[in-house]
């Protein structure tokens, strides 16, 4: 039976299982969803057992559970270690969703739900491809799965778990679908990921909220101070002003930059899709370079004072902000986090007290273009799409990928099928059905070619 016939016959069953997973609000950032994390792990365990795994287990950690499963055909055969995550981002703001975020809906040939792309939909493709290969007796290599529930908060429990289970996790390569492709008809392979440092700032002024008329002009406003601090960290040309920030940045040659910019990109369509009139970024670099090979510093959230309806003339006691810095090869997230923290504290005025907490981070990652498993992915994508896939540098981060290489000594192949229009981390997250099915077909083909590499 071909994969096309299998998908047609099993279509409703496949979607029913995926929708069951999508209905679980497994939001790792919110403690109140602790039970949902366990529920999602148990759901994944059952999925993998039904798909044909020899065994599947749930490992409890200090954080959220990790699901491990394996199918060992023969110890002499190569082994693929599949990585995915079942946790999702919070769904707020709810009022901007056109559907219920945890009630999956198909419209316009897309699945709408939180996690539809990132990463339940993409992760589930691997379960379907695996089940097909097992049931049709076409699996010619060993397969292991590790599905975690903390990727969206930096994978804090995975590090210890990987160290403790290095022997169990032995493999030849890690296969991941948690990235994107250039366009629905243009396949690509992510050859690199930016790293991440994430921080939170707290600015404290008076010991209570004050009347802005009686005290304004006499007492420093923590929100005003916070805004000045943030604004000082980047100049009008998009360059980050923190001393030493660019010291370790990998600078690409003119020839390398030329190759990077060969990726198809339509600036007008890009702006239109985002609803903006003009683009902005570090001067001297293209949009493709800014989002792939250059580091960034962004304000992700700011709050304090009164934010309800109407007016309240208040000078707030406290102000807060969350910052993310995307880093590139040779930068280290610990070093960058400390640079940012030290800079903020150094410019904090004596009229307020400022504290900075580094919440989490991860290293950048690069996949060698001559990796045999990468060639298997290239051939698989060519077979499905009829086009040679292009290597891309992703602006996103999967912090644990670099850690896998450090702990397990394994390279990762990042074969993702998401699109920019999928709105991951945003309201109305979606995943085109075409990408979902093509992803399954590509993964099946990957195993076919990978099995012949050793």
Buried (B, 14 or more C-beta within 10 A) or exposed (E): EEBEEBBEEBEEEBBEBBBEBBBBBBBBEEEEBBEBBBBBBBBBBBBBEEBBBEEBBBBEBEBBBBBBBBBBBEEEBBBBBBBBBBBBBBBEEEEEBEBBBBEBBBEEEBBBBBBBBBBBBBBBBBBBBBBBBBBEEBBBBBBBBBBBBBBBBBBBBBBEBBEEBEEBBBBBBBBBBBBBBBBBEBBBBBBBBBBBBBBBBBBBBBEEBBEBEEBEEEBBBBBBBBBEBBEEBBEEEBEBEBEEBBEBBBEBEEEEBEEBEEBEEEEEEEBEEEEEEEEEBBEEBBBBBBBBBBBBBEBEEBEBBEEEEEEEEBBBBBBBBBBBBBBBBEBBBEBBBBBBBBBBEEBBEEEBEBEBEBBBBBBBBBBEEEBBBBBBBBBBBBBBBEEEBBBBBBBBBBBBBBBBBEBBEBBBBBBBBBBBBBBBBBBBBBBBBEBBBBBBBBBBBBBBBBBEBE
